[in-house]
């Protein structure tokens, strides 16, 4: 995942909710490996469709 993807992941919960749950805004490095891989796959799929 690119730095841009990490930035989007960090900001998106605040764009959707004014007070998101702490699990939604965990730092990338604090996420379990499976969740980082899943988030990266989702971001890559979205990015591929938008280009």
Buried (B, 14 or more C-beta within 10 A) or exposed (E): BEEEBBEBBEEEBEEEEEEEEEEEBBEBEEBEEEEBEEBBEEBEEEBEEEE
